[in-house]
Structure formats: structure tokens, C-alpha cells
């Protein structure tokens, strides 16, 4: 099916939006050994039977004629900021009704890769329901899904040597990169940029498999997030968008990221993403996206500590619960005042996070960790066990402790045994 080219509502909305985080520029005159440190995610599953209508999204209008130009640091800062806003708008529109769900979200069926992604970007709160609030609370759900979509884009789109290039060109890029792995400075990225520029000149800046790759990745992401979309659409009072609208919004965002990758890969400059590991201690450089989440966690932690004896108490501190977006740097060749070759470092974006109140010592914090699959098993066992059976087990356990550890309980037990023996 042919696709139509159009201008999205996202473009109109984000054209008026600027990133509120302060800009930061750092310069360095020394040569750096730069490594992205990025590891590809495991293959994202594609569910059989996905309808063909989900693949018929229209094509977003993108200025491919601008990809062959040389772009400034500020250009990439602007478009990375716009991409962040678009992802946030998408999530708020599709997954964040105002009401609270009456169900247990983690009892729904999710692809295994979705659960793995959650554990990559988030951590349970030991004082406030472990993993429960990540989907039940609207603010946490929004940040979690933003993190998942951003993580996929970072690893599947931004890590590509040229998104949408045909297999022959991808092989050329990989071979060239491998042969220059020990090259100093920006030699490897310079050769890559020149190779990509020659390749795209005859194609007007549009890689031949660009839209095919967008369609494929969009469908895979849709399969990952559609379980969350399904149960949020059941919340009373929420007029949920259609599945087709969700697919279109994902298509638009991923296409924007793909276009931005092309702009980057035609420059010898290198963009590096540095994700903060969930559980990391608070840092002034981090941007907190949901202060109310931290307030709730801190209050729960204080109540927990107050219930303990002084000997069992512990100190608490702010830690990263959700790593929503990475810190992004751009490194490019530059000369210092002495005309010596060096590297200029530009901060495109600060790390975006959500906090929880954890234990101050790392060792103590690790002792409280419960992984997501284990938590889901606990939750299913708790909800599937009949209420009366659970109550009976609790009563029997209490009676057993009473009989075993109290003199009155032992006297009653001997009396019961005597009565039984008397017939």
C-alpha cells in the first residue's frame, strides 16, 4: 500500500516547545578515546497475526534534503529536545488517563522483552510497593513508557551506522569501521561520514530502506506496548485513542528519530548516550521529571523506619527509580588556542530521571531488591489463592506459634489432647 506524506500534529505542537533544562557546553582540548558503550537489545518480538492495517500508517513529512548539510551542535540539541517532547506527548495521549485502574496491571500478559526493558530502565521501590506503582500510578507509568520508547530508539535507531541503508552499504560501513577500530581521533567517523555522503547524494538524502525499517520497528514497538494500551483503555471515564492512532504516533516518532540519525551519520562528530543505571544515587546534574513520586516514596520510607527499633533503623537517600532518558554528548574535532588538534564536547541533553527513597548504603539497598519476574509470581500467587484459604493458613500459623512458644498455649493443647483421649 502506498503511503501518503503529511505534516503531523506533533510537528505543529512541538514547534512552539523548547527544552526547559539549562544548556551546558563543555570544551576540551585533549584528544579523547570515545566509546559509545551501547549494547544492542535482544531482538524485539513480532507477534504473528498483526493486522495489515497496523502497517498502513502514513509517512511523516521530513526534510531529507537537509540531511546532506553540515549541522551545528545547537541543531542536534534542538531536535533531540523536540524528540523528547514528542515521546512525552505520545505517551500522555495514549497511556495516561486521569483515573486510577481498578485492576492489577502486572497480572496482564506482557511480552518477555517488555519485562526485560522495564528492568533495564527501572527499579522497584522497597518502601512503596516494589514494582506496583510503576504502572498503577499515572506519573510513573508515563515516565516508564517514555523510558522504554527512548531506550528502543537509542539502541535500534541511533546506534545504526546509517538508518535505512541497504544491506550492501551496511556491510561496507561495518567492514570499514572494523578496519579502522584502532585509528586515532576522528579518522574512523570521518571516513564513515564521507562514505555515507557519497551514498546518499544520488538518493536525495533518503536511504532506500528507510520507510521499510520504520514500518518494521514501529510494528515491533506497537506489539510491546499494546498490552499497557489495552488495559488503560478500560479505565472508566477515559476515551482511549484507537490502536490505529497509537500506531501512527509511534510511526511519526520513530521516523523523526531515523531522520535525525541520518543527519548525525553524515558528520564526523560523534554523539554518545550515557544511561544512568536505576538505583544510582541522586546527582545535581540529573533532571527530575516527577517530584511527587519521590515525595510519596520518602513519606513511605520515613513511616517504615519509624516502625523499627533504633538498633534496626537505617539511613535513607534519594536514588534513581526510572532512567527516563540518557545524558547525550556530541564530540567533534576542534583546535585550541595553540592550533593544536583536540576535541570539543557539547552537552546536548542532561539525564532525565525519576527518584525514590532508598537505603543509603549500596549493600543494604541490594538486599531489598526483588526482580520483576519474581514480583509477578508473588502477585499471581497472592491473587489466585482463595481469600478464605489464605485466612485459614494465617490462623493455623498463629495457633501453631501460640502453642509452641507460650505456656498457656501448651496447657490448652494438653487439655485438648486429654479430651480427645477420653473419647
Secondary structure, DSSP 8 states (H G I E B T S, - for coil): ----EE--HHHHHHTT----S--EEEEE-S-----------------TT--GGGG---EE---GGGTTS---HHHHHHHHHHHHHHHHHHHHHHH--SS--SS-GGGS---HHHHHHHHHHB--BTTTTBTTHHHHSHHHHHHHHHHHHHHHHIIIIITSSSTT--HHHHHHHHHHHHHTTT--TTHHHHHHHHHHHHHHHTTTT--TTHHHHHHHHHHHHHHHHHHHHHHHTTSTT-----HHHHHHHHHHHHHHHHHHHHHHHTSS-EEEEE---TT-B--TTSEES-HHHHHHHHHHHHHHHHTS-TTT---EEEEEEEEEE-EEEEEEEEE-TT--EEEEEEEEE--EEEEEEEESSHHHHHHT---HHHHHHHHHHHHHS-HHHHHHHHHHHHHHHHHHH-HHHHHHHHHHHHHHHT-
